[in-house]
């Protein structure tokens, strides 16, 4: 019996050609497929990154709005927290004005005590008003001004031909504002046109 002819090992090319079949018959992905999958993955990551960036920008904008709103509320609280106290202060200012108005008008030869009292009241008023203005409290004179519903409260109307209709002809107090916000309206009497004789009912009617 002759010896069987020995078989030589397969070449590398033959081995590589047989490997897919040994792995179950599935072919290795081509370079184009690998590049396509990589491109798809990159596109997905870019889209995800863009979405995250947009979410971050929205969160930053919302945070900026919250900060601005909180700052505005704190500022308003600081400016108007003393509104009730300011209203009490302006009532004191009005009482000083009434005290001055109750004194007789200056006259030659008047008693010195009256002159000093008037000057004292006037000095107190000037000092008090300066202190109020320093803290944002300001009074506006209403007499002679056009009626403004944002500043004045009409207590009555008065027929007169001496002033245009709608003019404040009498003011019992000033309009007071705290940092531009009304805290006490002026109590006023407003001019209105006198009734014509034709519109006035006769005594018989």
C-alpha positions in Angstrom: 0.0 0.0 0.0 1.4 3.4 -1.0 1.5 6.4 1.4 -1.2 9.1 0.8 0.1 12.2 -0.9 0.6 14.9 1.8 -1.6 18.0 1.3 -0.1 21.5 1.5 -1.7 24.2 3.7 -4.0 26.6 1.9 -2.5 30.0 0.8 -3.5 33.2 2.7 -5.7 34.2 -0.2 -7.6 30.9 -0.1 -7.9 31.1 3.7 -9.4 34.6 3.6 -11.8 33.6 0.9 -12.9 30.7 3.1 -13.3 32.7 6.3 -16.8 34.2 5.6 -18.1 30.7 5.1 -16.5 29.5 8.3 -18.1 32.4 10.1 -21.5 31.4 9.0 -21.6 32.6 5.4 -22.1 36.4 6.3 -20.0 38.8 4.2 -18.0 41.6 6.0 -19.4 45.1 5.5 -17.9 47.0 2.7 -16.1 50.3 3.1 -19.1 52.2 1.6 -21.4 50.6 4.2 -19.0 51.5 7.0 -18.8 55.1 5.8 -22.5 55.4 5.4 -23.2 54.1 8.9 -20.5 56.5 10.3 -22.1 59.4 8.4 -25.6 58.5 9.8 -24.2 58.3 13.3 -22.4 61.7 12.9 -25.7 63.3 11.6 -27.6 61.8 14.5 -25.1 63.2 17.0 -25.1 66.6 15.3 -28.9 66.7 15.5 -28.8 65.7 19.1 -26.2 68.4 19.8 -28.4 71.0 18.1 -31.4 70.0 20.1 -29.4 70.2 23.3 -28.1 73.6 22.3 -31.6 74.9 21.6 -32.8 73.6 25.0 -29.9 75.3 26.7 -30.6 78.6 24.9 -34.3 78.4 25.9 -33.3 77.7 29.5 -30.8 80.6 29.5 -33.6 82.9 28.1 -36.0 81.8 30.7 -33.5 82.2 33.5 -32.7 85.7 32.2 -36.5 86.5 32.3 -36.8 85.2 35.9 -33.8 87.3 36.9 -35.2 90.4 35.3 -38.6 89.9 36.8 -37.2 89.3 40.3 -35.0 92.4 40.0 -38.0 94.4 38.9 -40.1 93.1 41.8 -37.4 93.8 44.3 -37.0 97.4 42.9 -40.7 98.0 43.1 -40.9 96.7 46.6 -38.0 99.0 47.6 -39.6 102.0 45.9 -43.2 101.5 47.1 -42.9 99.5 50.4 -43.3 102.7 52.3 -46.3 103.9 50.4 -48.7 103.9 53.4 -46.1 105.6 55.5 -45.5 108.2 52.8 -49.3 108.9 52.7 -49.2 109.7 56.4 -46.2 112.0 55.9 -48.0 114.0 53.2 -51.0 114.5 55.5 -48.5 116.1 57.9 -47.3 118.3 55.1 -50.9 119.3 54.3 -51.5 120.1 58.0 -48.4 122.5 58.0 -49.9 124.2 54.9 -53.2 124.6 56.7 -51.4 126.0 59.7 -49.8 128.6 57.5 -53.1 129.4 55.8 -54.8 130.0 59.1 -52.4 132.8 60.0 -53.4 136.4 59.1 -51.9 137.9 56.0 -48.8 140.0 56.6 -49.6 143.6 57.5 -47.4 146.6 58.4 -47.1 146.9 62.1 -48.4 143.5 62.9 -47.3 141.9 66.2 -43.8 140.4 66.0 -45.0 137.1 67.4 -47.3 136.7 64.4 -44.4 137.5 62.0 -42.1 135.0 63.7 -44.8 132.3 63.8 -45.4 132.7 60.1 -41.7 132.6 59.3 -41.3 129.6 61.5 -44.1 127.7 59.8 -42.8 128.6 56.4 -39.3 127.4 57.4 -40.6 124.1 58.7 -42.6 123.6 55.5 -39.6 124.2 53.3 -37.5 121.8 55.3 -40.1 119.1 55.5 -40.9 119.3 51.7 -37.1 119.1 50.9 -36.9 116.0 53.1 -39.9 114.4 51.3 -38.5 115.1 47.9 -35.1 113.6 49.0 -37.0 110.3 49.5 -39.0 110.5 46.2 -42.2 112.1 47.6 -43.3 115.1 45.7 -46.4 117.4 45.8 -48.0 119.0 42.8 -50.1 122.1 43.0 -53.5 121.8 41.4 -54.9 125.3 41.5 -55.2 126.8 38.0 -54.2 123.5 36.3 -56.5 121.6 33.9 -58.4 118.9 35.7 -56.5 115.6 35.5 -58.3 112.5 36.7 -55.0 110.8 37.2 -54.0 113.5 39.8 -57.2 115.2 40.9 -60.4 114.2 42.6 -63.2 116.5 41.8 -65.3 117.3 44.9 -67.6 119.8 43.2 -68.1 121.9 40.1 -68.4 125.7 40.1 -70.0 127.7 37.4 -67.8 130.5 36.3 -67.0 132.6 33.2 -63.6 133.6 34.6 -61.9 130.3 33.9 -62.1 127.8 31.0 -64.3 124.8 31.8 -62.3 122.0 33.3 -59.9 124.3 35.2 -59.2 123.7 38.9 -60.5 126.9 40.6 -60.1 125.7 44.1 -57.7 123.1 45.6 -58.1 121.9 49.2 -54.9 119.8 48.9 -52.0 119.0 46.6 -51.5 115.8 44.5 -48.8 113.7 46.1 -46.6 111.2 44.3 -44.1 108.6 45.4 -41.5 108.0 42.8 -44.0 109.0 40.1 -46.9 106.9 41.5 -49.9 108.7 42.9 -50.4 108.1 46.6 -52.9 110.9 47.3 -55.0 112.8 44.8 -55.6 116.6 45.1 -59.1 117.5 46.4 -60.3 120.1 43.9 -63.3 122.2 42.7 -63.5 122.3 38.9 -64.9 125.1 36.7 -67.8 124.6 34.4 -69.4 126.9 31.9 -72.3 129.0 33.4 -75.8 128.0 32.3 -77.2 130.2 29.6 -80.2 132.3 30.3 -82.2 130.4 27.7 -81.5 127.1 29.4 -82.4 128.4 32.8 -85.9 127.4 33.8 -88.3 130.2 34.6 -89.8 130.7 38.0 -93.2 129.6 36.6 -91.8 126.3 35.4 
